[in-house]
Amino acid sequence: MGKSYMAEPYKIKVVEKIGVTTREQREEAIKKAGYNTFLLDSQDVYIDLLTDSGTNAMSDDQWAGLMKGDEAYAGSKNFKTLKNAVQDLMGFEYVVPTHQGRGAENILSQITIKEGDYVPGNMYFTTTRAHQEMNGATFRDVVIDEAHDSTYEHPFKGNVDLDKYQALIDEVGADKIPYICLAVTVNLAGGQPVSMENIKAVAEISRKNGILVMMDCTRFVENAAFIKEREEGYQDKSIKEIVKEMFSYADGATMSGKKDGLVNIGGFLALNDPDLYTKATALVVVFEGMPSYGGMTGRDMEAIAIGLYESCEYNYISHRLEQVRYLGKKLEEAGVPIVKPIGGHAVFLDAKEFYDHIPQDEFPAQTLAANLYVESGVRSMERGIVSAGRNKEGNHYYPKLELVRLTIPRRVYTYAHLDVVADSVIELYKNRKNAKGLKFVYEPPVLRFFTARFELLK
Ligand SMILES: *Cc1c(COP(=O)(O)O)cnc(C)c1O
């Protein structure tokens, strides 16, 4: 292993050239994109940290797996491979493949939620909450308060506040709560993990009240690695053992294979209850496809099955966490305000602090993401007021966290790339006083952050 940091536990077999642009070209490009990094052409991006979703580099084994695709309409052998992997690693009985994570969220929400229900969660996620609300539920945030404080150092900042959870049960009644959505890790809190102790306690309250525990397990391996690093009694356990235990407290899970599945597309809904599975198969044929492929090709199911195993390898996951921390520490040392502790998949810049002269409804995080692109061609993502959207009354949600996410794709960039990112963020920080906010020129009704357009304020 390297001296100052752990070098890559892989070597490069194929390369992809990336575009180099001038500042003038980037100024033009961001204007054309309505100051929304989602609307930039990837050809105009130098280092793409928009997301870790579907941006993974697959291994030679996974590419070989693609050749084993059995593209039968029904009963593909790759479905068995995927099902076996999920049963083996996660311990769930049933698997419904979907085109990606939100496909699983759609089905889960439809088969469990009734109009007027409540779904508690350890902080919301955009698509997850959208599906819950579209099916008539009200989302209630039950994450610990510390998760909303970007500077508070807590080893398991994604934990559920058990008192908040119990208070919701007392307030609305357990029969109005079909399930608790437990995200491992919590994306919008900065990739923060949930401890095993907390998972266990959540399961206990839920069982007692007849509430299901449904995990949003998109980044379950990152969560497991944090448990191994930080939780008493887990240092000597393997990632696989920790993963297995985590899921032993859940009734089901939605998975986006585009993250810890180490693939570019795909996902699934995993369940233990045969009746729920039957309901899910009745719906998957409407929204995705036959239950034995759902939203995926045979070859994609093969690749995700291999990816799940590779993801659980200790060398892989420890290097990933180290890479993310390397970037975070560089920024921290330069005094740049970031969310602490540094999470699993990304470094989050605290834009409220960074641009403390820009009010939240002039979109400081959106502004910072646009400026970072112009500075160096690095693409990042707003995770603040624009992502939070509007409530039923039509007013902005004002989230406490107003962040820019620098998301590290898996097995894609080197430490040299991360140095470029750090240097340009530090440069922007030095010149922060000159920045001006933005205003909407187009605002879509749901999930507005994807396609909204802005204009620079004078
Ligand atoms: C990405 C993500 C989803 C949705 O998955 P998609 O594959 O993008 O549809 C759900 N929850 C969390 C926490 C995510 O990060």
The ligand as an SDF file (V2000), in Angstrom:
LIG
                    3D

 15 15  0  0  0  0  0  0  0  0999 V2000
  -29.9220    6.9740   -6.3510 C   0  0  0  0  0  0  0  0  0  0  0  0
  -30.7490    6.7890   -5.1750 C   0  0  0  0  0  0  0  0  0  0  0  0
  -32.0510    6.3050   -5.2760 C   0  0  0  0  0  0  0  0  0  0  0  0
  -32.7530    6.0670   -6.5870 C   0  0  0  0  0  0  0  0  0  0  0  0
  -32.0990    5.1670   -7.4140 O   0  0  0  0  0  0  0  0  0  0  0  0
  -32.0360    5.3490   -9.0040 P   0  0  0  0  0  0  0  0  0  0  0  0
  -31.2760    4.1590   -9.4580 O   0  0  0  0  0  0  0  0  0  0  0  0
  -31.3480    6.6400   -9.2860 O   0  0  0  0  0  0  0  0  0  0  0  0
  -33.4340    5.3550   -9.5120 O   0  0  0  0  0  0  0  0  0  0  0  0
  -32.7340    6.0890   -4.0920 C   0  0  0  0  0  0  0  0  0  0  0  0
  -32.1930    6.3550   -2.9030 N   0  0  0  0  0  0  0  0  0  0  0  0
  -30.9490    6.8390   -2.7590 C   0  0  0  0  0  0  0  0  0  0  0  0
  -30.3890    7.1100   -1.4190 C   0  0  0  0  0  0  0  0  0  0  0  0
  -30.1860    7.0820   -3.8890 C   0  0  0  0  0  0  0  0  0  0  0  0
  -28.9580    7.5880   -3.7610 O   0  0  0  0  0  0  0  0  0  0  0  0
  1  2  1  0
  2  3  1  0
  2 14  2  0
  3  4  1  0
  3 10  2  0
  4  5  1  0
  5  6  1  0
  6  7  2  0
  6  8  1  0
  6  9  1  0
 10 11  1  0
 11 12  2  0
 12 13  1  0
 12 14  1  0
 14 15  1  0
M  END
$$$$
